[in-house]
């Protein structure tokens, strides 16, 4: 696994190197504009911040933490994450590595659930977190620190209700109370372990969920962390198979699809020493087939393993036990599918960016070649001509320059329309408008005591969020049409080589809103709301919805702002180039007219310039091909041999 990740990291570094070479060269060749700079910067940022996330989802006592230990931490010779009978992970726990932070365990207090903020809202607020340093050279001490993810406390029913952690309609709730009527809850809402493990240092992010019940009570898991994971491991116990709660979570929050892997853990419970190995294997196959049928999967999509035996086998170098644990098949499925799939997504995005970059820069070079050819033709036509002919040509270039300056004056009028449409776009996509909608829904929720009464305001919220995006799309269309007309007019009137302005759409943000609503509908559909009065859970879920929609709108605003800044950049670059060319043409002809420059010397200089531009075009193609070649290297060689 470490080697696979190293190859993936090496692939990213090779692409970054090729892209940075391209970036430096186009800058030195004066082929950049604001749009080019922005596109390259985004591509590099995407490669630098690339993460691979794996979520582990299961009911408690299914062996999630032990499986994480076996997959990722066996080389440390001990359990890194707490693993024992019962519940060992009480809050969602992320394992990652950020070199800008010291090795630590960051803990978000459970009391933050009483606010109208999601976990994501607290991520950039260091004061909200309790930070415990990790003693990397003291394994026992570090393991003791990690036990904080299992920490709990006893609270009153009233306090538990404040956090949305007590459901009085649950018939089993009485069994969770102690003699004093207190209830046990997690001490922490969320944990982030910043740990310099080789895999984590190379971009792997691991999410350990605290059990299926938490998926319903912590919206961050449902709305953000699990949907955004590149792989989700759904873990069942071999002896119990698929329970009712397992089925519910699978259908509502996970379901079949790319990156979904089902793990049938604890198969060692089916190793009956009084029966033959063939009989035991047949029983495991039978359970594997049953689980696959229940989840509407093929048996090959269910991986029987023993995480505990795999961990022991790795630590003790008992290779027979490790093989019997069947962990290798799961490792192969996880990394041989996840890494290439992630690589392909990045490669497609980069290929689209590179295609647009090369088209723009080839257009700029074509304009340079055209200008040089035109000037060469003009100069060669002067051979053997008298001063009156040269004077006439000077006047023609002056007229052309005057007409071009007139077009620039008209451009100022277009700029004022552009500014007006931009202001209208920011209004429909404004964060203030979105915040007003959020406040309106919260006020409506406070006015009703029942969860069913909250359905209407939330539905209207999603409809308004989409309506604002639709109105913004109309404005984007108007701006795009206006810019395309202006590009075409300049190209036709002045012979400029101009590509169509950079295409832009906020459709992906509308799809994001649809996804958020889909998760909400699954969690709180009509049937669910009719059988529950847990309005506090609906309110808390809406807080996370509001946070996610705000982030979506923020991202849309950032994209719109970046697009508006660069949409005119290619035209402005060509205008500057054409203006300079007209100025140089006039000066060149004037010097020839005054006999201060030799005509043949000038022709020779332009012919040299033409050869240099052609060389530049070839070099541009070579560098673009180098980036493409780096992108097309396979990051991970699949294990095709036994």
C-alpha positions in Angstrom: 0.0 0.0 0.0 2.8 2.4 0.9 4.4 1.7 -2.5 1.1 2.2 -4.3 0.8 5.6 -2.6 4.4 6.5 -3.3 3.8 5.8 -7.0 0.7 7.9 -7.0 2.5 10.7 -5.2 5.4 10.4 -7.7 2.9 10.7 -10.5 1.5 13.9 -9.1 4.9 15.3 -8.6 5.9 14.5 -12.2 2.8 16.2 -13.5 3.5 19.2 -11.2 7.0 19.4 -12.5 6.0 19.3 -16.2 3.2 21.9 -15.6 5.6 24.2 -13.8 8.1 24.0 -16.7 5.2 24.9 -19.0 4.2 27.8 -16.7 7.7 29.2 -16.5 8.3 28.9 -20.3 5.0 30.6 -21.4 5.7 33.4 -18.9 9.2 33.9 -20.4 7.7 33.8 -23.9 5.1 36.5 -22.9 2.2 34.2 -23.7 0.3 34.6 -20.4 -2.7 36.6 -19.5 -4.9 36.6 -16.4 -7.0 33.7 -17.6 -3.9 31.6 -18.3 -2.3 32.4 -14.9 -5.5 31.5 -13.2 -6.0 28.2 -15.0 -2.5 27.0 -14.3 -2.6 28.1 -10.7 -5.9 26.1 -10.1 -4.4 23.0 -11.8 -1.3 23.2 -9.6 -3.5 23.8 -6.5 -5.6 20.8 -7.3 -2.5 18.6 -7.6 -1.0 20.0 -4.4 -4.1 19.6 -2.3 -5.1 16.2 -3.6 -6.4 13.8 -0.9 -7.7 10.3 -1.0 -10.3 9.6 1.7 -11.6 6.3 3.0 -14.6 6.1 5.3 -15.2 3.1 7.6 -18.9 2.7 8.4 -20.5 0.1 10.7 -22.5 -0.5 13.9 -20.4 -0.8 17.0 -18.5 -4.0 17.8 -18.1 -4.8 14.1 -14.3 -4.3 14.3 -13.9 -1.0 12.4 -11.0 0.2 14.5 -9.3 -3.1 14.4 -9.6 -3.2 10.6 -8.0 0.3 10.4 -5.2 -0.9 12.6 -4.7 -4.0 10.4 -4.8 -2.1 7.1 -2.7 0.9 8.0 -0.8 0.6 11.4 0.4 -3.0 11.8 4.0 -1.8 11.1 4.0 0.0 14.5 3.8 -3.4 16.3 0.7 -2.5 18.3 -2.8 -1.1 18.1 -2.8 2.6 17.4 -6.6 3.1 17.5 -8.4 1.8 20.6 -10.0 -1.6 19.9 -11.8 -3.7 22.4 -15.2 -5.3 23.1 -18.1 -2.7 23.0 -17.9 0.8 21.7 -14.4 2.2 21.3 -15.0 5.1 18.9 -17.6 7.4 20.4 -17.2 10.3 18.0 -16.3 10.6 14.3 -12.6 10.4 14.0 -10.4 11.6 11.1 -6.8 10.5 10.6 -4.7 12.7 8.4 -1.5 14.6 8.2 -1.0 18.4 7.9 2.7 19.3 8.0 1.9 22.8 9.1 0.5 21.4 12.4 2.4 19.4 15.1 1.4 15.8 15.6 -1.7 16.0 17.8 -5.2 14.9 18.7 -7.7 17.7 18.1 -11.0 17.3 19.9 -14.2 19.3 19.4 -16.3 19.4 22.6 -19.8 17.9 22.5 -21.2 21.2 23.8 -20.7 22.7 20.3 -23.8 20.7 19.2 -25.9 23.2 21.2 -25.0 26.0 18.7 -26.3 26.6 15.2 -23.0 25.5 13.6 -21.9 22.4 11.9 -18.6 20.6 12.5 -17.3 22.2 9.3 -18.0 25.7 10.7 -15.6 25.0 13.5 -12.7 23.6 11.4 -11.1 27.0 11.0 -11.6 28.1 14.6 -8.6 26.8 16.6 -10.1 28.1 19.8 -13.0 25.7 19.6 -10.8 22.6 19.8 -9.0 20.9 22.7 -5.5 19.9 21.4 -3.5 17.1 22.9 0.1 16.6 21.7 1.2 13.1 20.5 4.4 11.5 21.9 5.5 9.8 18.7 8.5 8.1 20.4 6.3 6.7 23.2 3.8 4.2 21.8 2.0 3.4 25.1 1.6 7.1 25.9 0.3 7.8 22.4 -2.2 4.9 22.6 -3.4 6.3 25.9 -4.0 9.7 24.3 -6.0 8.1 21.5 -8.4 6.6 24.1 -9.9 10.1 24.3 -12.0 9.2 21.2 -13.7 6.7 23.5 -14.3 9.1 26.4 -17.9 9.6 27.6 -19.7 11.6 30.4 -23.0 11.3 32.2 -25.5 14.1 31.6 -29.1 14.9 32.4 -31.9 14.2 29.9 -32.4 17.9 29.5 -28.7 18.4 28.5 -28.8 15.4 26.2 -31.9 16.9 24.5 -30.0 20.2 24.0 -27.4 18.3 22.0 -30.0 16.3 20.1 -28.8 13.1 21.7 -32.0 11.9 23.5 -35.0 10.5 21.7 -37.9 10.2 24.1 -39.9 8.4 21.4 -37.4 5.5 21.3 -38.9 2.6 23.2 -35.4 1.4 24.3 -34.3 4.8 25.6 -35.2 3.9 29.2 -32.5 1.1 29.2 -29.8 3.8 28.6 -30.5 5.7 31.8 -28.7 4.9 35.1 -30.2 4.9 38.6 -30.1 8.7 38.8 -31.8 9.1 35.5 -28.6 10.2 33.8 -27.6 9.2 30.2 -24.1 8.5 28.9 -23.0 10.5 25.9 -19.7 11.1 24.1 -17.4 13.7 25.6 -16.4 14.9 22.1 -18.3 15.8 18.9 -15.4 15.2 16.5 -11.8 14.2 16.6 -8.9 14.9 14.2 -5.7 12.9 14.5 -2.7 14.7 12.9 -0.2 11.8 12.5 2.9 11.5 10.3 2.2 8.0 9.0 3.7 7.4 5.6 0.3 6.9 4.0 -1.2 9.9 5.7 1.7 12.1 4.7 1.0 11.2 1.1 -2.6 12.3 1.2 -4.6 9.5 2.6 -7.4 10.5 5.0 -9.2 7.9 7.1 -12.6 8.4 8.7 -13.7 6.2 11.5 -17.4 6.6 12.3 -18.7 5.8 15.8 -21.6 3.5 14.8 -24.7 3.6 12.7 -26.7 5.6 15.3 -24.3 8.5 14.9 -24.9 8.7 11.2 -28.4 9.9 12.0 -27.5 12.2 14.8 -24.4 13.9 13.4 -25.4 15.4 10.0 -21.8 16.2 9.1 -21.3 12.5 8.4 -24.4 12.2 6.2 -24.0 15.5 4.3 -20.3 15.8 3.9 -17.8 13.3 5.1 -19.3 10.0 3.8 -20.5 11.3 0.4 -17.2 13.0 -0.3 -15.1 9.8 0.6 -13.4 8.2 -2.4 -14.0 4.8 -0.8 -16.6 3.7 1.8 -16.0 0.4 3.6 -19.3 -0.9 5.1 -18.4 -3.4 7.7 -20.5 -6.3 8.9 -19.9 -9.1 11.4 -19.7 -12.6 9.9 -21.6 -14.2 12.8 -24.6 -11.8 12.6 -24.7 -11.0 8.8 -26.9 -8.1 7.8 -29.1 -6.7 10.6 -32.1 -4.4 10.2 -30.1 -1.3 11.1 -27.4 -2.4 8.7 -29.9 -2.5 5.8 -31.4 0.9 6.7 -28.0 2.6 6.7 -26.9 0.8 3.5 -30.0 1.8 1.6 -30.3 5.4 3.0 -26.7 6.6 3.2 -24.3 4.3 1.2 -25.8 1.9 -1.4 -24.0 0.2 -4.2 -21.8 2.2 -6.5 -18.2 3.1 -7.3 -15.9 3.0 -4.3 -18.4 1.1 -2.2 -16.8 -2.0 -0.5 -18.6 -4.4 1.9 -16.4 -6.1 4.5 -17.6 -9.3 6.2 -15.4 -9.1 9.3 -14.7 -11.5 12.1 -14.7 -14.7 10.0 -12.4 -16.2 12.6 -15.6 -16.7 14.6 -16.6 -19.3 11.9 -13.3 -21.2 12.1 -14.7 -24.2 13.9 -11.7 -26.4 14.9 -13.9 -29.5 15.2 -14.8 -29.2 11.5 -12.7 -29.4 8.3 -11.2 -26.3 6.7 -13.3 -27.0 3.6 -16.5 -27.0 5.7 -15.5 -23.8 7.4 -14.8 -22.1 4.0 -18.1 -23.3 2.7 -19.9 -21.7 5.7 -18.0 -18.4 5.0 -19.0 -18.6 1.3 -22.6 -19.2 2.3 -22.7 -16.2 4.6 -20.9 -14.1 1.9 -23.5 -15.1 -0.6 -26.4 -14.3 1.8 -25.0 -10.8 2.6 -24.5 -10.1 -1.1 -28.1 -11.1 -1.8 -29.4 -8.9 1.1 -27.5 -5.8 -0.2 -28.2 -6.5 -3.9 -24.6 -7.1 -4.7 -22.5 -9.8 -6.4 -20.7 -12.1 -3.9 -17.3 -10.9 -5.3 -18.2 -7.4 -3.9 -18.3 -8.8 -0.4 -14.9 -9.4 1.2 -14.7 -11.9 4.1 -11.8 -11.0 6.5 -10.5 -11.3 10.0 -9.1 -8.0 10.9 -7.9 -9.2 14.3 -6.0 -12.2 12.9 -4.6 -10.1 10.1 -3.2 -7.6 12.7 -1.7 -10.4 14.7 -0.3 -12.1 11.6 1.4 -8.9 10.5 2.8 -8.0 13.9 4.1 -11.5 14.6 5.1 -12.1 11.0 2.8 -15.2 11.0 2.3 -15.3 7.2 0.1 -18.4 7.3 -2.3 -16.6 9.7 -2.2 -13.4 7.6 -3.1 -15.4 4.5 -5.9 -17.1 6.3 -7.3 -13.7 7.4 -7.9 -12.9 3.7 -6.9 -9.3 4.2 -4.8 -9.2 1.0 -7.9 -9.4 -1.2 -9.5 -6.5 0.5 -6.3 -4.4 0.3 -6.1 -5.2 -3.5 -9.7 -4.1 -4.1 -9.3 -1.0 -2.0 -6.1 0.4 -3.5 -6.2 -1.0 -7.0 -9.6 0.6 -7.7 -9.5 3.8 -5.6 -6.1 5.2 -6.7 -6.5 4.7 -10.5 -10.1 6.0 -10.3 -8.9 9.1 -8.4 -6.0 9.5 -10.9 -8.4 9.3 -13.8 -10.6 12.1 -12.4 -7.6 14.4 -12.0 -6.2 13.5 -15.4 -9.4 14.4 -17.1 -9.6 17.8 -15.4 -6.0 18.5 -16.2 -6.4 17.5 -19.8 -9.3 19.9 -20.2 -7.3 22.7 -18.7 -4.3 22.0 -20.8 -6.3 21.9 -24.0 -7.8 25.3 -23.2 -4.3 26.7 -22.3 -2.7 25.5 -25.5 -5.5 26.8 -27.7 -5.2 30.2 -26.2 -1.5 30.4 -26.5 -1.5 29.0 -30.0 -4.0 31.7 -30.9 -1.6 34.4 -29.5 1.3 33.0 -31.5 -0.9 32.8 -34.6 -1.7 36.5 -34.2 2.0 37.2 -33.9 2.8 35.3 -37.1 0.0 37.0 -38.9 1.2 40.5 -37.9 4.8 39.6 -39.0 3.6 38.2 -42.3 1.5 41.3 -42.9 4.4 43.6 -42.2 6.7 41.5 -44.3 4.3 41.8 -47.2 4.1 45.5 -46.7 7.9 46.0 -46.6 8.5 43.7 -49.6 5.9 45.6 -51.6 8.1 48.8 -51.0 11.0 47.4 -53.0 11.7 49.7 -55.8 9.0 52.1 -54.8 9.5 55.9 -54.4 8.8 58.0 -51.4 5.2 58.9 -52.4 4.2 55.2 -52.3 5.8 54.8 -48.9 4.1 58.0 -47.7 0.8 56.6 -48.9 1.4 53.4 -47.0 2.1 55.4 -43.8 -1.2 57.2 -44.2 -3.0 53.8 -44.6 -1.5 52.5 -41.4 -2.4 55.7 -39.6 -6.0 55.3 -40.8 -6.0 51.7 -39.6 -4.6 52.8 -36.2 -7.3 55.5 -35.9 -10.0 53.0 -36.7 -8.6 50.6 -34.1 -8.5 53.4 -31.5 -12.2 54.1 -32.3 -13.0 50.5 -31.6 -11.3 50.8 -28.3 -13.5 53.8 -27.5 -16.6 51.6 -28.2 -15.1 49.0 -26.0 -15.5 51.3 -23.0 -19.2 51.4 -23.6 -19.3 47.6 -23.5 -17.3 47.7 -20.2 -20.0 49.8 -18.5 -22.7 47.2 -19.6 -20.3 44.4 -18.3 -20.0 46.2 -15.0 -23.8 46.5 -14.7 -24.5 42.9 -15.5 -21.7 41.8 -13.1 -23.3 43.8 -10.2 -26.7 42.1 -11.0 -25.0 38.7 -11.0 -23.4 39.3 -7.6 -26.8 40.4 -6.3 -28.6 37.2 -7.2 -25.7 35.1 -5.9 -25.1 37.2 -2.8 -24.2 35.7 0.6 -26.4 38.2 2.4 -29.4 37.0 0.4 -28.6 33.4 1.4 -28.2 34.3 5.0 -31.6 35.9 5.0 -33.1 32.7 3.7 -31.4 30.7 6.4 -32.7 33.0 9.1 -36.3 32.8 7.7 -36.2 29.0 7.9 -34.9 29.0 11.5 -37.7 31.4 12.5 -40.3 29.1 10.9 -38.8 26.1 12.7 -39.0 27.8 16.1 -42.6 28.6 15.4 -43.6 24.9 15.1 -43.3 22.1 17.7 -43.5 19.2 15.3 -40.9 17.9 12.8 -43.6 17.6 10.1 -44.2 21.4 10.3 -40.6 22.0 9.4 -40.8 20.2 6.0 -42.4 23.2 4.2 -39.8 25.9 5.2 -36.9 23.5 4.3 -38.5 22.7 1.0 -38.9 26.4 0.2 -35.3 27.0 1.2 -34.0 24.6 -1.4 -36.3 26.0 -4.0 -35.1 29.5 -3.3 -31.4 28.4 -3.4 -32.0 26.9 -6.8 -34.0 29.9 -8.0 -31.1 32.2 -7.1 -28.6 30.0 -8.9 -31.0 29.9 -12.0 -31.2 33.7 -12.0 -27.4 33.9 -11.7 -27.1 31.5 -14.7 -29.3 33.8 -16.8 -26.9 36.7 -16.0 -23.9 34.6 -16.8 -25.5 33.7 -20.1 -26.1 37.4 -20.9 -22.5 38.3 -20.1 -21.1 35.4 -22.1 -23.3 36.3 -25.1 -22.2 40.0 -24.9 -18.5 39.0 -24.7 -18.8 36.5 -27.5 -20.3 39.2 -29.8 -17.5 41.6 -28.8 -14.8 39.0 -29.5 -16.3 38.2 -32.9 -16.6 41.9 -33.8 -13.0 42.6 -33.0 -11.8 39.5 -34.8 -13.8 40.5 -37.9 -13.0 44.2 -38.0 -9.3 43.9 -37.2 -8.3 40.4 -38.2 -7.5 39.3 -34.7 -7.2 35.6 -33.9 -9.6 35.2 -31.0 -11.0 32.1 -29.5 -14.5 32.0 -28.0 -14.4 33.5 -24.5 -13.7 31.1 -21.6 -16.9 29.0 -21.1 -18.4 29.2 -17.6 -21.3 27.6 -15.8 -22.5 27.3 -12.2 -24.5 24.1 -13.1 -22.3 22.0 -10.8 -23.4 24.2 -7.8 -27.0 23.6 -8.7 -26.3 19.8 -8.8 -24.6 20.2 -5.4 -27.8 21.8 -4.0 -29.8 18.9 -5.5 -27.5 16.4 -3.8 -27.9 18.1 -0.4 -31.7 18.0 -0.7 -31.5 14.3 -1.8 -29.7 13.5 1.4 -32.2 15.5 3.4 -35.1 13.7 1.8 -33.6 10.3 2.5 -33.0 11.2 6.2 -36.3 13.1 6.8 -38.8 11.9 4.1 -42.5 12.2 4.7 -42.7 8.7 6.3 -39.8 9.4 8.7 -41.3 12.7 9.8 -44.7 11.2 10.5 -43.2 8.7 13.0 -40.8 11.0 14.8 -41.2 14.1 16.9 -37.5 14.7 17.2 -37.7 18.3 15.9 -34.3 19.0 17.5 -32.7 16.5 15.1 -34.3 18.2 12.1 -33.2 21.6 13.3 -29.6 20.4 13.8 -29.7 18.7 10.4 -30.8 22.0 8.9 -27.9 23.8 10.6 -25.6 21.4 8.7 -27.6 21.9 5.5 -27.3 25.7 5.9 -23.5 25.4 6.4 -23.1 23.2 3.3 -25.3 25.5 1.2 -23.3 28.5 2.4 -20.1 26.8 1.4 -21.6 26.0 -2.0 -22.6 29.6 -2.6 -19.2 30.8 -1.3 -17.5 28.5 -3.9 -19.8 29.7 -6.6 -19.1 33.4 -5.7 -15.3 32.7 -5.8 -15.6 31.0 -9.3 -17.8 33.9 -10.6 -15.4 36.5 -9.3 -12.4 34.7 -10.9 -14.3 34.3 -14.2 -15.3 37.9 -14.4 -11.7 38.9 -13.8 -10.3 36.9 -16.7 -13.1 36.8 -19.3 -11.7 39.8 -21.1 -8.1 38.9 -20.6 -7.5 37.1 -23.9 -9.1 40.0 -25.8 -7.1 42.6 -23.8 -3.9 40.7 -24.5 -4.6 40.6 -28.3 -5.6 44.3 -28.2 -2.3 45.2 -26.6 -0.4 43.1 -29.0 -2.2 44.5 -32.0 -1.8 48.1 -30.8 1.9 47.6 -30.4 2.1 46.0 -33.8 0.4 49.0 -35.5 2.7 51.4 -33.6 5.8 49.5 -34.7 4.5 49.2 -38.3 4.0 53.0 -38.5 7.4 53.7 -37.0 9.1 51.2 -39.2 7.6 52.6 -42.4 8.4 56.1 -41.2 12.0 55.3 -40.7 12.2 53.8 -44.1 10.5 56.9 -45.5 13.1 59.1 -43.8 15.9 56.8 -45.1 17.1 56.2 -41.6 16.6 52.4 -41.9 17.6 50.1 -44.8 14.5 48.3 -46.3 16.4 45.1 -46.7 17.7 45.2 -43.1 14.1 45.6 -41.9 12.9 42.8 -44.1 15.7 40.5 -42.8 14.8 41.4 -39.2 11.2 40.5 -39.7 12.1 37.2 -41.4 14.2 36.4 -38.3 11.3 37.2 -36.0 9.0 34.9 -38.0 11.5 32.0 -37.6 11.7 32.7 -33.9 7.9 32.6 -33.5 7.7 29.4 -35.4 10.3 28.0 -33.1 8.3 29.2 -30.1 5.2 27.4 -31.5 7.2 24.1 -31.7 8.5 24.6 -28.2 5.0 25.2 -26.9 3.8 21.9 -28.5 6.8 20.1 -27.0 6.1 21.3 -23.4 2.4 20.6 -23.7 3.2 17.1 -24.9 5.5 16.7 -21.9 2.6 17.5 -19.6 0.3 15.1 -21.4 2.9 12.4 -21.2 3.3 12.9 -17.5 -0.5 12.7 -17.0 -0.8 9.6 -19.0 1.6 7.5 -16.9 -0.2 5.0 -14.7 0.2 5.9 -11.1 -0.2 2.4 -9.7 0.7 -0.9 -11.4 -2.2 -3.3 -10.7 -1.2 -6.5 -9.0 -1.9 -8.7 -12.0 0.4 -11.5 -10.8 -0.5 -13.9 -8.1 
